[in-house]
């Protein structure tokens, strides 16, 4: 499913098996942020239908609906010291039966502690299918593949003001496993990561220990801001957003009863790039203006030069 919004873009562990992350207030005021099991957070989750557009010379050439699905989660709780702990999660996947046998998965989960309007520490974990195809011809060769195994990449990291660290791993799993067996894939990822050494990275830029989803969420919550930074895999990235009103999409989601009749949609165009240099990654989101937790009703991302993915909200 692309690069997980870099999906684009840690220490995840101890919390597998489908358990919810606990965002309860049991932690000491300055305790090191950790993934834990349990529950206690409040928030919202959107579910999506995934559509694919095949591009020819940059223009839509072929469109297929319902090739997969996805979800976005936003949960928060308040600690005894008054800080807020926030969980963000994106999950996107193909359904092989609807996608000509193509089996792809991209998943990222982040946990961050916020105090006085700044993130003081963040954890992130990412899991994705390795998809080496770089052309439409290579992609056609991956359809209806008879391969018995599938390669995955995983990342596990922590961002704090003093420093950051990240662990990367690759592992092989049976090709029969798909997003429906995400728990098993995450357990395999944990085992692979445990055998790798964490690499040290730069401190949080500008004193804000943000990972990608956390930086994006803060910009969406603050329309007066248009730029932020975050750390991912030992590298510092810049993130920019521009906003445009979208009456047509507003009417569309109102008609589907996924937006209040007095609500408005804003189209958000995003760009991200590593500060040390490199290509930009572009994406677009459609969010409700002024929402407390601005989860997108539509996500558009060009995963490859020949492939654009669109995630359309279908339900809470």
C-alpha positions as CSV (number, residue, x, y, z in Angstrom):
1,X,0.0,0.0,0.0
2,X,2.8,2.4,-0.8
3,X,5.0,3.7,2.0
4,X,2.4,4.2,4.7
5,X,2.0,7.9,3.9
6,X,5.7,8.1,3.4
7,X,2.6,5.8,4.6
8,X,4.3,7.6,4.5
9,X,6.1,7.5,7.6
10,X,8.6,2.1,17.7
11,X,9.2,0.8,21.1
12,X,6.1,-1.1,19.7
13,X,5.9,-4.3,21.6
14,X,4.2,-5.9,24.5
15,X,0.8,-4.9,23.1
16,X,0.0,-7.3,20.4
17,X,-2.8,-9.7,20.2
18,X,-5.4,-7.1,19.2
19,X,-5.5,-5.5,22.6
20,X,-6.3,-1.8,22.8
21,X,-3.5,0.6,23.9
22,X,-4.1,1.9,27.4
23,X,-4.1,5.6,27.6
24,X,-5.0,5.6,31.3
25,X,-3.7,7.9,34.0
26,X,-1.7,5.4,35.9
27,X,1.7,6.6,34.7
28,X,3.9,8.8,36.9
29,X,4.2,12.5,35.8
30,X,7.5,12.0,34.0
31,X,7.4,8.2,33.4
32,X,8.9,7.0,30.2
33,X,6.1,6.5,27.6
34,X,5.4,2.9,26.9
35,X,2.9,0.8,24.9
36,X,0.7,-1.1,27.4
37,X,-2.4,-3.2,27.1
38,X,-5.9,-2.4,28.4
39,X,-8.3,0.4,27.5
40,X,-9.5,3.7,28.9
41,X,-9.2,6.1,26.0
42,X,-12.0,7.9,24.4
43,X,-12.1,8.9,20.7
44,X,-13.3,8.0,17.3
45,X,-12.6,5.7,14.4
46,X,-13.5,6.0,10.7
47,X,-13.6,3.1,8.3
48,X,-12.9,3.4,4.6
49,X,-13.4,1.8,1.2
50,X,-10.2,1.8,-0.9
51,X,-10.4,2.5,-4.6
52,X,-7.5,2.4,-7.1
53,X,-6.8,4.6,-10.1
54,X,-4.2,3.4,-12.7
55,X,-2.5,6.4,-14.3
56,X,-1.1,6.7,-17.8
57,X,1.1,9.7,-18.4
58,X,-0.1,11.1,-15.2
59,X,-3.8,11.0,-16.2
60,X,-6.5,8.5,-14.8
61,X,-6.7,5.6,-17.2
62,X,-8.5,2.9,-15.2
63,X,-10.5,3.0,-12.0
64,X,-11.6,0.1,-9.8
65,X,-13.7,0.5,-6.6
66,X,-13.5,-1.5,-3.4
67,X,-10.1,-3.1,-4.0
68,X,-9.5,-2.9,-0.3
69,X,-10.3,-1.0,2.9
70,X,-8.8,0.9,5.7
71,X,-9.4,2.7,9.0
72,X,-8.1,5.7,11.0
73,X,-8.2,5.9,14.8
74,X,-7.9,8.9,17.2
75,X,-8.0,8.2,20.9
76,X,-7.0,10.4,23.9
77,X,-6.9,10.4,27.7
78,X,-5.6,12.7,30.4
79,X,-2.9,11.6,32.9
80,X,-2.9,12.5,36.6
81,X,-0.2,15.2,35.9
82,X,-2.6,16.9,33.4
83,X,-0.8,15.8,30.3
84,X,-2.7,14.2,27.4
85,X,-1.7,10.9,25.8
86,X,-2.9,10.5,22.2
87,X,-3.1,7.4,20.0
88,X,-3.3,7.8,16.2
89,X,-3.5,4.9,13.8
90,X,-3.8,4.4,10.1
91,X,-4.5,1.1,8.4
92,X,-4.8,0.5,4.7
93,X,-5.0,-2.8,2.9
94,X,-6.0,-4.6,-0.3
95,X,-8.5,-7.4,-0.6
96,X,-6.8,-10.0,-2.9
97,X,-10.2,-11.3,-4.1
98,X,-11.1,-7.8,-5.3
99,X,-7.6,-6.7,-6.4
100,X,-6.6,-9.3,-8.9
101,X,-4.8,-11.3,-6.2
102,X,-2.6,-8.4,-5.1
103,X,-2.0,-8.6,-1.3
104,X,-0.8,-5.3,0.2
105,X,-0.9,-3.9,3.7
106,X,0.3,-0.6,5.2
107,X,-0.1,0.1,8.9
108,X,1.2,2.8,11.3
109,X,0.4,3.3,15.0
110,X,1.7,6.3,17.1
111,X,1.4,7.2,20.7
112,X,2.4,10.6,22.0
113,X,2.4,12.5,25.3
114,X,1.4,16.2,25.1
115,X,2.1,18.8,27.8
116,X,1.6,22.6,27.6
117,X,0.7,22.3,23.9
118,X,3.9,20.4,23.0
119,X,4.6,16.7,22.4
120,X,7.3,15.6,24.9
121,X,7.7,12.0,23.6
122,X,6.3,9.8,20.8
123,X,6.4,6.1,20.0
124,X,5.6,4.8,16.5
125,X,5.4,1.4,14.9
126,X,4.9,0.7,11.2
127,X,4.3,-2.5,9.2
128,X,4.0,-2.7,5.4
129,X,4.2,-5.1,2.5
130,X,7.4,-4.7,0.5
131,X,6.2,-3.7,-3.0
132,X,9.2,-3.3,-5.3
133,X,7.2,-2.7,-8.5
134,X,8.2,0.6,-10.1
135,X,6.2,0.5,-13.3
136,X,2.8,-0.5,-14.5
137,X,4.3,-3.4,-16.4
138,X,6.0,-4.7,-13.2
139,X,2.7,-4.3,-11.3
140,X,0.9,-6.4,-13.9
141,X,3.4,-9.1,-13.3
142,X,2.6,-9.1,-9.6
143,X,-1.1,-9.7,-10.2
144,X,-2.3,-13.3,-9.6
145,X,1.2,-14.1,-8.3
146,X,1.9,-17.7,-7.5
147,X,4.6,-16.8,-4.9
148,X,4.3,-18.7,-1.7
149,X,5.9,-16.0,0.5
150,X,5.6,-12.3,0.9
151,X,8.2,-9.9,2.2
152,X,7.3,-7.3,4.9
153,X,9.1,-4.3,6.4
154,X,8.7,-3.1,10.0
155,X,9.9,-0.1,12.0
156,X,9.8,0.6,15.7
157,X,10.9,3.9,17.2
158,X,10.9,6.6,19.8
159,X,11.2,10.3,19.5
160,X,12.1,12.5,22.5
161,X,13.6,15.9,23.0
162,X,17.1,14.7,23.9
163,X,17.3,12.1,21.1
164,X,15.5,9.5,19.0
165,X,16.0,5.9,18.1
166,X,14.6,3.5,15.5
167,X,14.8,-0.2,14.6
168,X,14.2,-1.5,11.1
169,X,13.6,-5.1,10.1
170,X,12.4,-7.2,7.2
171,X,10.8,-10.6,7.5
172,X,9.0,-13.2,5.3
173,X,5.5,-14.5,5.9
174,X,3.3,-16.9,4.0
175,X,1.6,-15.2,1.0
176,X,-1.7,-16.6,2.3
177,X,-1.6,-14.1,5.2
178,X,-3.4,-10.8,4.5
179,X,-4.8,-7.9,6.5
180,X,-7.4,-10.3,8.0
181,X,-4.5,-11.9,9.9
182,X,-2.9,-8.5,11.0
183,X,-2.4,-9.8,14.5
184,X,-0.2,-12.6,13.3
185,X,1.8,-10.3,11.0
186,X,2.4,-7.9,13.9
187,X,3.7,-10.7,16.0
188,X,6.1,-11.7,13.3
189,X,7.2,-8.1,13.0
190,X,7.9,-7.9,16.7
191,X,10.1,-11.0,16.5
192,X,12.0,-9.6,13.6
193,X,12.5,-6.3,15.3
194,X,13.7,-8.0,18.5
195,X,16.6,-9.4,16.5
196,X,17.8,-6.0,15.2
197,X,19.8,-3.2,16.9
198,X,18.2,0.2,17.4
199,X,20.0,3.1,15.7
200,X,20.3,6.5,17.4
201,X,18.8,9.5,15.6
202,X,18.6,13.3,16.0
203,X,16.8,15.0,18.9
204,X,13.3,16.3,18.3
205,X,13.5,19.5,16.2
206,X,12.2,22.7,17.7
207,X,11.7,20.9,21.0
208,X,8.6,19.0,19.8
209,X,8.9,15.2,19.9
210,X,6.5,14.4,17.0
211,X,6.2,11.5,14.7
212,X,4.4,11.8,11.4
213,X,0.7,11.3,12.3
214,X,1.0,13.4,15.4
215,X,2.5,16.3,13.4
216,X,-0.2,16.0,10.8
217,X,-3.0,15.9,13.4
218,X,-1.7,19.1,15.1
219,X,-1.6,21.0,11.8
220,X,-5.2,19.8,11.0
221,X,-6.4,21.0,14.4
222,X,-4.8,24.4,14.0
223,X,-5.8,26.0,10.6
224,X,-3.6,29.0,11.3
225,X,-0.5,26.8,11.0
226,X,0.8,25.5,7.7
227,X,4.2,23.9,8.5
228,X,5.6,21.5,11.0
229,X,8.5,19.0,11.5
230,X,8.7,15.4,12.6
231,X,11.2,12.5,13.0
232,X,11.0,9.2,11.3
233,X,13.6,6.5,11.1
234,X,16.4,8.7,12.3
235,X,15.6,11.5,9.8
236,X,14.0,14.9,10.2
237,X,11.2,15.8,7.8
238,X,9.3,18.9,7.0
239,X,5.5,18.9,6.5
240,X,3.4,21.6,4.7
241,X,-0.4,21.9,4.4
242,X,-2.5,24.2,2.3
243,X,-6.3,24.4,2.7
244,X,-9.1,25.1,0.2
245,X,-12.9,25.2,0.7
246,X,-14.7,22.5,-1.3
247,X,-18.4,23.0,-1.6
248,X,-18.9,20.1,-4.0
249,X,-17.4,17.6,-1.6
250,X,-19.3,19.2,1.3
251,X,-22.6,18.5,-0.5
252,X,-21.5,15.0,-1.4
253,X,-20.7,14.0,2.2
254,X,-23.8,15.8,3.6
255,X,-26.0,13.8,1.2
256,X,-24.3,10.6,2.5
257,X,-25.0,11.7,6.1
258,X,-21.3,11.5,7.0
259,X,-21.2,15.2,7.6
260,X,-23.6,17.4,9.6
261,X,-25.9,19.5,7.5
262,X,-24.2,22.6,8.9
263,X,-20.7,21.2,8.4
264,X,-18.2,22.2,5.8
265,X,-15.4,20.2,4.1
266,X,-11.9,21.6,3.6
267,X,-9.6,20.1,1.1
268,X,-6.1,19.8,2.5
269,X,-3.1,19.4,0.2
270,X,0.0,18.1,1.9
271,X,3.7,17.8,1.1
272,X,6.5,16.2,3.0
273,X,10.2,16.0,2.4
274,X,13.3,15.0,4.2
275,X,15.2,18.1,5.4
276,X,18.5,16.7,4.2
277,X,17.1,16.6,0.7
278,X,15.2,14.2,-1.6
279,X,11.9,14.0,-3.5
280,X,8.6,15.4,-2.1
281,X,5.7,13.2,-1.3
282,X,2.2,14.6,-2.0
283,X,-1.2,13.7,-0.6
284,X,-4.6,15.2,-0.2
285,X,-7.1,14.9,2.7
286,X,-10.7,16.1,3.0
287,X,-11.7,17.0,6.6
288,X,-14.5,18.6,8.4
289,X,-13.7,22.3,9.1
290,X,-13.3,23.0,12.9
291,X,-13.7,19.3,13.9
292,X,-12.3,18.5,17.4
293,X,-10.7,15.4,16.0
294,X,-10.3,16.1,12.2
295,X,-10.2,12.6,10.8
296,X,-10.4,12.7,7.0
297,X,-13.5,11.7,5.2
298,X,-11.3,11.1,2.1
299,X,-7.6,10.3,1.7
300,X,-5.9,10.5,-1.7
301,X,-2.3,9.3,-2.1
302,X,-0.2,8.5,-5.1
303,X,1.5,5.4,-4.0
304,X,3.5,4.9,-7.3
305,X,4.0,6.9,-10.4
306,X,1.3,4.8,-12.1
307,X,-1.1,4.2,-9.1
308,X,-3.3,6.5,-7.1
309,X,-5.1,5.2,-4.0
310,X,-8.3,6.8,-2.7
311,X,-9.7,5.9,0.8
312,X,-13.4,7.0,1.0
313,X,-15.1,7.0,4.4
314,X,-18.1,4.6,4.7
315,X,-18.9,4.6,8.4
316,X,-17.9,5.5,11.9
